[in-house]
Amino acid sequence: MVKDELTIRAIEIKDNLVTKFLGISQSVFFYQPKLNTENERLKEQILIVLASNPSYGHRRIAIALGTGRKRIRRVMKLYGIKPYKRKGRWRKRRDERRPEAVYQNLIKGSFPIVPNHTWVSDFTYLRFDSKFIYLCTFMDLYTREIVGWNLSARHTKDLVINAFFDAFENKGALPKFVHSDQGVEYNCHDYTKLMTDLGVKVSMSQKASPWQNAYQESFYDNFKTDLGLEFDRFDTVGHFVEAIHQTINYYNQTRIHTTLRMSPTQFRQRYYLRSFG
């Protein structure tokens, strides 16, 4: 016991000599910074957000936590935290070999300032039980809300047309423009004639130019991340379809959109509240 006390006393004397030599106070010498504790706390908050929102990057996480994005990015880099990002994008290669469609990109360089002015559309595939399920969606370009969608075992004109009718039924209104890529499903006579008969103008991206429909491209990348990769965890097709429905609902109702800084549904509701009280 006496030996331990002597050791402690010797350490104290040494520390006193060091602080005097350096010309600093003992409080500064023995100060334990709180930064590490704050970083740890923020790290845990980031992980909690990512657990429910796996595709969030530092911008969305910053909005969710109500703090600066630079701070979030610094802590994520410090602890090696990265949101899951899917690699690659399904390409409709057969459409790349087809001649250019007669329809031009009518929305290039413009952006709607009201809902139900421009809808953009695309479809993708989801692999389940060694089979493909195709999902087609229509998005309101102003609110970024998925206004209509449809699932099918085949990617045909009916997949697209039924998704459009779902959007019309949900919104009770027709858009001025519908924009898509030049896929055969959108370029077929039945689809284009339907749009023409309804007074809706058909707009299409140029061939092999996915960035001209970037909003839908981005949606599917994040959608598949939020839905999850292990589709075999679902027991039946019914359970899988229910998960798709829930993920679309999550995107519309809850998921923060970086540009909107809120969910699409919240943005739409705020628009109507401000416009019509």
C-alpha positions in Angstrom: 0.0 0.0 0.0 2.8 2.4 1.0 4.6 1.4 -2.3 1.5 2.3 -4.4 1.1 5.6 -2.6 4.8 6.5 -3.3 4.3 5.6 -7.0 1.3 7.8 -7.3 3.1 10.6 -5.5 6.1 10.3 -7.9 3.8 10.5 -10.9 2.1 13.6 -9.5 5.5 15.3 -9.0 6.6 14.4 -12.5 3.4 15.8 -14.0 3.8 19.0 -12.0 7.4 19.4 -13.3 6.2 18.9 -16.9 3.4 21.5 -16.6 5.7 24.0 -15.1 8.3 23.4 -17.8 5.7 23.8 -20.5 4.2 26.9 -18.8 0.7 25.5 -18.9 -1.9 24.9 -16.1 -2.6 21.5 -14.9 -6.3 21.8 -15.9 -5.2 22.2 -19.5 -2.7 19.3 -19.2 -5.2 16.9 -17.8 -8.1 18.1 -20.0 -10.0 15.2 -21.7 -11.7 16.5 -24.9 -15.4 15.9 -25.3 -15.1 15.6 -29.1 -14.7 11.9 -29.1 -17.8 11.4 -27.0 -19.8 13.7 -29.3 -18.5 11.8 -32.3 -19.5 8.5 -30.8 -23.0 9.8 -30.0 -23.5 11.1 -33.5 -22.2 7.9 -34.9 -24.9 5.9 -33.0 -27.5 8.4 -34.3 -26.3 7.9 -37.9 -26.5 4.1 -37.6 -30.0 4.3 -36.2 -31.1 6.4 -39.2 -29.4 4.0 -41.6 -31.0 1.0 -40.0 -34.4 2.3 -41.2 -33.2 4.1 -44.3 -30.3 2.0 -45.8 -30.0 4.1 -48.9 -29.6 7.5 -47.2 -26.4 9.4 -47.9 -24.9 12.1 -45.7 -27.3 14.8 -47.0 -30.4 12.9 -46.1 -29.0 11.8 -42.8 -28.2 15.5 -42.0 -31.8 16.5 -42.7 -33.2 13.6 -40.6 -31.0 14.5 -37.6 -31.3 18.3 -38.1 -27.6 18.9 -38.2 -25.0 20.1 -40.8 -24.1 17.7 -43.6 -20.4 18.5 -43.3 -20.5 17.3 -39.7 -22.3 14.1 -40.8 -19.9 13.5 -43.6 -16.9 13.9 -41.3 -18.2 11.4 -38.7 -19.2 8.9 -41.4 -15.7 9.1 -42.9 -14.1 8.9 -39.4 -15.9 5.6 -38.6 -16.0 4.2 -42.2 -19.8 4.4 -42.3 -21.2 4.1 -45.9 -24.8 3.7 -47.1 -25.4 0.7 -49.3 -25.4 1.5 -53.0 -26.3 -0.9 -55.7 -23.8 -1.3 -58.5 -24.9 -1.0 -62.0 -28.3 -0.5 -63.6 -30.4 -2.9 -65.7 -30.2 -1.8 -69.3 -32.8 -2.6 -71.9 -30.3 -3.7 -74.5 -32.9 -4.8 -77.1 -34.2 -1.2 -77.3 -30.7 0.1 -78.0 -30.7 -1.8 -81.3 -34.0 -0.2 -82.4 -34.2 2.9 -84.7 -34.9 6.2 -83.1 -38.5 6.9 -82.1 -40.4 9.7 -83.7 -41.1 11.2 -80.4 -38.8 14.0 -79.1 -37.8 15.0 -75.6 -40.4 17.7 -75.0 -39.5 18.3 -71.3 -35.8 18.9 -71.8 -34.6 22.1 -70.2 -38.0 22.7 -68.4 -39.4 21.8 -65.1 -43.1 21.9 -63.9 -44.1 24.2 -61.1 -47.4 22.5 -60.3 -48.4 18.9 -59.6 -49.9 16.7 -62.4 -48.2 18.6 -65.2 -45.6 16.1 -66.1 -45.4 12.4 -65.3 -42.3 10.4 -65.9 -42.3 6.6 -66.2 -40.0 3.6 -66.4 -40.0 0.0 -65.4 -37.5 -2.5 -63.9 -37.3 -6.1 -63.0 -37.2 -7.8 -59.6 -35.9 -11.4 -59.4 -38.0 -13.6 -57.1 -37.8 -17.4 -56.9 -35.8 -17.7 -60.1 -38.4 -15.6 -62.0 -38.7 -12.0 -63.0 -41.4 -9.7 -61.7 -41.6 -6.4 -63.6 -42.5 -3.1 -61.8 -43.6 -0.1 -63.8 -44.1 3.3 -62.1 -45.3 6.8 -63.0 -43.8 9.7 -61.0 -45.1 13.2 -60.7 -42.1 15.2 -61.7 -43.0 18.2 -59.5 -43.7 16.4 -56.2 -41.5 13.3 -57.0 -44.4 11.2 -55.8 -45.0 7.7 -57.3 -48.6 8.3 -58.4 -49.2 5.0 -60.1 -47.6 1.6 -60.4 -48.2 -1.9 -61.7 -46.6 -5.4 -61.4 -46.6 -8.1 -64.0 -44.7 -11.3 -64.9 -44.1 -9.8 -68.4 -42.9 -6.4 -69.6 -45.5 -5.6 -72.2 -47.7 -2.6 -73.1 -50.2 -3.8 -70.6 -47.7 -3.3 -67.8 -47.2 0.3 -68.7 -50.9 1.1 -69.6 -52.2 -0.4 -66.3 -49.6 1.6 -64.3 -50.9 4.8 -66.1 -54.5 4.0 -65.3 -53.5 3.4 -61.7 -52.0 6.9 -61.6 -55.1 8.4 -63.2 -57.3 6.7 -60.7 -55.2 7.8 -57.8 -54.9 11.4 -58.9 -58.2 11.9 -60.7 -56.4 14.1 -63.3 -54.4 13.7 -66.4 -50.9 15.2 -66.9 -50.0 17.5 -69.8 -46.9 15.4 -70.6 -45.8 11.8 -70.1 -42.1 11.2 -70.4 -40.2 7.9 -70.8 -37.4 6.2 -72.6 -37.9 4.7 -76.1 -38.7 1.2 -74.9 -41.0 -0.8 -77.2 -43.6 -0.8 -74.4 -43.8 3.0 -74.5 -43.3 3.3 -78.3 -46.1 0.8 -79.2 -49.2 2.0 -81.1 -51.7 1.2 -78.3 -49.8 3.3 -75.7 -49.1 6.3 -77.8 -52.6 6.3 -79.3 -54.1 6.2 -75.8 -52.1 9.2 -74.8 -53.0 11.1 -77.9 -56.7 10.3 -77.5 -56.5 11.5 -73.9 -54.8 14.7 -75.0 -51.6 13.9 -73.2 -48.3 14.8 -75.1 -45.8 11.9 -75.4 -42.2 12.8 -74.6 -39.2 10.4 -74.9 -35.5 10.5 -74.0 -33.0 10.0 -76.8 -31.7 6.5 -77.3 -29.1 5.3 -74.8 -29.6 8.5 -72.7 -30.8 7.3 -69.3 -29.8 10.7 -67.8 -32.8 12.2 -69.7 -35.0 10.2 -67.4 -32.8 10.5 -64.4 -35.6 10.9 -61.8 -36.9 7.4 -62.5 -33.5 5.9 -62.8 -32.6 7.3 -59.3 -35.8 6.2 -57.9 -35.2 2.5 -58.9 -31.7 2.5 -57.6 -32.8 3.7 -54.1 -36.0 1.6 -54.3 -34.1 -1.7 -54.7 -31.8 -0.7 -51.8 -34.7 0.1 -49.5 -36.6 -3.1 -50.6 -33.5 -5.2 -49.8 -31.5 -7.7 -51.9 -32.4 -10.9 -50.2 -35.7 -11.5 -51.9 -35.7 -15.1 -50.9 -36.6 -14.1 -47.4 -40.2 -13.8 -48.6 -42.2 -16.9 -48.3 -44.6 -16.3 -51.1 -45.1 -13.9 -54.1 -47.9 -12.3 -52.0 -45.5 -11.4 -49.3 -43.1 -10.1 -51.9 -45.7 -7.9 -53.5 -46.8 -6.6 -50.1 -43.1 -5.6 -49.4 -43.0 -3.7 -52.7 -46.2 -1.9 -51.8 -44.8 -1.0 -48.4 -41.5 0.3 -49.9 -43.4 2.5 -52.4 -45.5 3.8 -49.5 -42.4 4.4 -47.5 -40.8 6.4 -50.4 -43.9 8.5 -50.8 -44.8 9.1 -47.2 -41.6 9.0 -45.2 -38.4 8.9 -47.1 -36.6 12.3 -47.2 -36.0 13.5 -50.8 -32.7 15.5 -50.9 -34.1 18.2 -53.2 -37.4 18.5 -51.4 -35.9 18.1 -47.9 -39.0 16.2 -47.0 -41.0 13.3 -48.3 -42.9 13.7 -51.6 -46.3 13.4 -49.9 -45.3 16.1 -47.4 -44.1 18.3 -50.2 -47.4 17.9 -52.1 -49.5 18.6 -49.0 -47.5 21.7 -48.3 -48.0 22.9 -51.9 -51.8 22.6 -51.7 -51.8 24.2 -48.2 -49.9 27.2 -49.4 -51.8 27.5 -52.7 -55.4 27.0 -51.5 -55.1 27.3 -47.7 
